[in-house]
Amino acid sequence: MELILTQTIETLGEEGAVVKVKPGYGRNYLIPQGKAVLATKTAMIERDRNMAAIKARLASERNDAQGIAKKLGGITVTITMRSGEDNKLYGSVTSADIADKLAELGITVDKRKIMLDEPLKSLGDFKISYKAGYQVFGEFRVLITSLNTQESTSAPVAAKPEVVTEPAAAE
């Protein structure tokens, strides 16, 4: 089954591309979701007419992705949390926590694009990748430090993450 993509799908192609897919995938998912249309003569003519606008929009989105990746390249996010034995955190730092703190700094990112295999549960310095889109990746550092408190509590309570940014050291 030949379809014309109406939006970029990472595993298939960019908007405006003509792709061949299995009939069930096209009929049951792509077309009902509005992600593709049948590649009829009329649709092909319409696609060709709009191709310049599609290419301009894709170039703009690619430039935006590169801009976000460049902004993230020089950032070190320091998160201070309470920790216990063996440098284990009380709680964890998730991609949502990181995205929220980056948003406070004026860098809006999608938490689903922060590439964490699992939440960060220990102290240390972590290099995190961000998938900005269009095969553009940005990297930044997350430094998790221990909160020095002299309180004695019977039950550990997770501290609210606190973020401080510093320019990355020239490497």
Buried (B, 14 or more C-beta within 10 A) or exposed (E): BBBBBBEBBEEBEBBBBBBEBEEEBBBEEBBEEEBBBBBEEEBBEEBEEEEEEBEEBBEEBBEBBBEBBEBBEBBBBBBBBBBEEEEEBBBBBBBEBBBBBBEEEEBEBEBEBBEBEEBBBEBEEBEBBBBBBBEBBBBBBBBBBBEEEEEEEEEEEEBEBEBEBEEBEEE
